[in-house]
Amino acid sequence: MRRSTLGKILFIIGIYLTFIFPILSLTLNNGGDISFGVQLDPLSYWVTWLMMYGFFTILLTELGVFLIILGYRYIKD
């Protein structure tokens, strides 16, 4: 596989992991149980989300930035 093709693939995967995956993680994963009559304050929601999904999301976002940089270097060469 040529370096430019590999660079484009890495760039596309990096774009997905950097921009689309965190948005989907924030919108689709609930940080706590929401039921009738239970008030959920924002701080407890964010703490619960961070403990359940947040660290993994942040790790994959950093991986996506790395893949964007690597893919750009491959495309540029």
C-alpha positions in Angstrom: 0.0 0.0 0.0 1.4 3.4 -0.9 2.2 5.9 1.8 -0.3 8.4 0.5 -3.2 5.9 0.6 -2.2 4.8 4.1 -2.0 8.5 5.1 -5.5 9.1 3.8 -6.9 6.1 5.7 -5.1 7.2 8.9 -6.4 10.8 8.4 -10.0 9.6 8.0 -9.9 7.4 11.1 -8.3 10.2 13.0 -11.1 12.6 12.0 -13.7 10.1 13.2 -12.0 9.5 16.5 -11.3 13.2 17.2 -14.6 14.8 16.2 -17.4 12.2 15.7 -16.7 9.7 18.5 -16.7 12.2 21.4 -20.0 13.8 20.2 -21.6 10.4 19.9 -20.3 9.4 23.3 -21.6 12.6 25.0 -25.1 12.2 23.4 -25.7 8.5 23.5 -24.2 7.5 26.9 -26.2 8.5 29.9 -24.1 9.4 32.9 -26.7 8.3 35.4 -30.2 6.9 35.9 -32.9 9.4 35.0 -36.3 8.6 36.2 -39.5 10.4 37.2 -39.2 12.6 40.3 -35.4 12.3 40.5 -33.4 15.5 40.1 -30.1 15.0 38.4 -27.7 17.9 39.0 -25.1 18.6 36.2 -22.1 18.0 38.4 -23.0 14.5 39.3 -23.9 13.8 35.7 -20.5 14.8 34.5 -18.6 13.0 37.2 -20.5 9.8 36.5 -20.0 10.2 32.8 -16.3 10.8 33.3 -15.9 7.7 35.5 -17.9 5.5 33.1 -17.1 6.7 29.6 -15.0 9.8 29.8 -11.5 8.5 30.3 -11.9 6.1 27.4 -13.4 8.9 25.2 -10.5 11.2 26.0 -8.0 8.5 25.3 -9.5 7.7 21.9 -9.6 11.4 21.1 -5.9 11.8 21.8 -5.3 8.7 19.6 -7.3 10.4 16.8 -5.2 13.6 17.0 -2.1 11.4 16.8 -3.5 9.6 13.7 -4.4 12.9 12.1 -0.8 14.1 12.5 0.7 10.8 11.3 -1.7 10.7 8.3 -0.9 14.3 7.4 2.9 13.5 7.4 2.3 10.4 5.2 0.2 12.4 2.7 2.7 15.3 2.7 5.7 13.0 1.8 
